[in-house]
Amino acid sequence: MVALTGRENVVVATCYTCGESKSLLVNINDVIEWKSGKYIQDAMPYLDSADRELLISGTCGDCFENMFPNEEDF
């Protein structure tokens, strides 16, 4: 189970490719630290890599996988 302590803010991120929106529970101080230069994986380790990528690039996990498939998929 993931602790939700301090995660009271909702950030809605939308994928620029497919238009899918996702609501993410975050701690606003973590967002500020990330925007101030801290690596997102250090600022918000409670988000999975797909959610962090959605915040960074505006690309959801499915669209990211379609653009950059794993070598095992070939």
C-alpha positions in Angstrom: 0.0 0.0 0.0 1.3 3.5 -0.9 1.1 6.1 1.8 -1.0 9.1 0.9 0.3 11.3 3.8 0.7 14.8 2.5 -0.7 14.0 -0.9 -3.7 16.3 -0.8 -3.3 18.1 -4.1 -4.6 16.8 -7.5 -2.7 17.5 -10.6 -4.5 16.7 -13.9 -2.1 15.8 -16.7 -3.1 15.2 -20.3 -1.3 13.3 -22.9 -0.5 15.4 -25.9 -0.7 12.4 -28.2 -3.9 10.6 -27.4 -5.7 13.2 -25.2 -6.1 10.9 -22.2 -6.2 12.8 -18.9 -5.1 11.4 -15.5 -5.5 12.9 -12.1 -2.5 12.4 -9.8 -2.4 12.9 -6.0 0.7 14.8 -5.1 2.3 16.8 -2.4 2.5 20.4 -3.6 5.9 20.8 -1.9 7.2 17.9 -4.0 6.0 19.6 -7.2 7.7 22.8 -6.2 11.0 20.9 -5.5 10.8 19.2 -8.9 10.1 22.5 -10.7 13.0 24.0 -8.8 15.4 21.4 -10.2 15.2 18.2 -8.1 14.9 15.0 -10.2 11.3 14.0 -10.4 12.0 10.5 -9.2 13.6 11.9 -6.1 10.9 14.5 -5.5 7.9 12.1 -6.2 9.1 8.5 -5.7 5.5 7.5 -4.9 4.5 8.1 -8.6 5.3 5.3 -11.0 7.5 5.9 -14.0 4.6 6.3 -16.5 3.0 9.0 -14.3 6.2 10.9 -13.9 6.8 10.8 -17.7 3.3 12.2 -18.2 4.2 15.1 -16.0 7.6 15.6 -17.6 6.8 15.3 -21.3 3.0 15.2 -21.6 3.2 11.6 -22.9 1.2 8.8 -21.3 2.7 5.4 -20.7 0.9 3.7 -23.6 1.9 6.4 -26.1 5.5 6.4 -24.8 5.7 2.6 -25.3 4.3 3.0 -28.9 7.0 5.6 -29.7 9.9 3.8 -28.0 9.1 0.0 -27.9 11.3 -2.3 -25.9 13.9 -4.3 -27.9 12.2 -7.5 -26.8 9.1 -6.4 -28.7 10.9 -6.8 -32.1 
